[in-house]
Amino acid sequence: MSALKLTCLHCGQVNRAPADRLEAAKCATCGAKLVSDKVTEVDLATLQKAARNDDLPLVADFWAPWCGPCKMMAPQFAQAAGQAKGKARLVKLNTENDPAAGQAYGIRGIPTLVAFKSGKEVKRQSGAMQTAQIMAWLPH
């Protein structure tokens, strides 16, 4: 049985979870679910740690509360998180609360989705997308 490394998006602890039991996997430190059908809000440090360590693809939505297209895409991104459960984890990073994140990842416009897999950025897309577009765009 193979195990996947997953960073807890709540406390930042790196965990090993059985690949065939991701639905039930919980953080050994804080007990939070490691794989969810919900979008999780993260900060820059948590994003960087998860992007570097996780075996499951991680997709970050760089957004801000004042951004109209970001607000329009939020429910679509949330729907995609439900559909992607177990295949990818979807997170949001508020660039207004964490301006260093935009600089660290060279974000030029929002919303911007950045996908990470095996410690590397594998895809990037700027502009609002519908749920089906997000699902088709996800890394495999």
N, C-alpha and C positions, 0 to 999 in steps of 0.2 A: 504494500500500500504506500503510495507516495504522499508526501506532505508538501504544502505550499507555505511559503513565508508570507505573512500578512502583518502590516503595521496596524495596531489599534488606532483608529481615527479619533478616539476620545482621550487616551492617555499617552499615546506614542510608543507603547511597548511593542517590540517585534515578537510575533508569535509564530508557531508552526501549527498548521491545521491540516487534518486529513483531507486530501483532495476529494474523496468520495463523501465527505460529511461537512461540506462548507456551510450548509444551511444552519447547522447546529453549533458551529465553532464560536467560542467565546474567548475573550482576552483573559489570559492567566492572571493578569494583575488587577484589572478593574471589573471584569465580568461582562463588559459590553460585547454585543454581537460584532463579529468581525466582518460579516457579509450581510448587507441589508438591502431591502428594496426601496430604501429612501436615500435621498441626497444628504450628505453630511457636510456641514460647514467646517472648514479647516483653516488653520493659520499657515504661514509660510514654513515654519520649522516642521510641522507635521507633514505637509505636502512634500517637502524635500526628502524627509526620512522615508515616507511611503514610496515615493517615486524611485528612490535609490534601492530599496530593499524588497519590495513586493513582487511576488511571482504572478499574481493576477493583474491584468491590465488595470490601470488607474486613469480616469479621465477627469481633468480639472476644468471647471468653468470659471474663468476670471471675469468678474462682474463688479458692478457698483449699484447701489440703491437708486441713484438719480438717473440711471441709464434706461431709456425707454425700450430699446430692443432687448436689453437684459431682462426687464420685467416681462416682456412678451414671451421670451424663451423659457423663463423659469418653470412654468407648468409643463412645457414640452420636455424639458430636461428631467423633471421629476417623474414623468411618465416613462421616459427612457430608463431611468434608474430601476423602476419596477420590472421592466422587461429584461434588463441586462443582469439581474441578480444571479450571481454565481459565474457569470462570464466576464464581468468587469465591475469595478466600483466607481461610482460617480460622486465627485465632491465639488463644492463651490468654495471659491476664495474671494472675499470681498476686498477689492483693490483699494477702496477708500480707507478701510480699517488697516490695511497692510500694504502701504505704498511700495515697500521694498520688494514685494512679490512681483509687481509689474516690471521693475527694473531687473530683478534676478532672472526673469524668463523672457525679457525683451518684448513685453506685451505693448503693442502699438495702438490697439483699439479693442473695445469691448462690445459685446461678449466675444471672448476667444476661448475655444476649447483646445486643450493640450492633452494628448494621450501619451502615457508612459507605459513601457513594457520592458521587463528585465533590466531595470536601471537606466533606460535610455528614453529620450523623447522620440516617439515614432511617428506622430502626426500632429498637425496644427491646423485649425480652421477658425477664421474670424467671421463674425456675423451671426445673426439669429438663424436657428434651424428648427424645423418641425421634428416631432418624435421619430417619424420614419427615416428622416435624413440623418438624425443622430445615430439611430440604430445601424443604418447602413455604413456610417462613417467609423463606428467603433472598431478598434483593432481586434484581430482574431488570434 
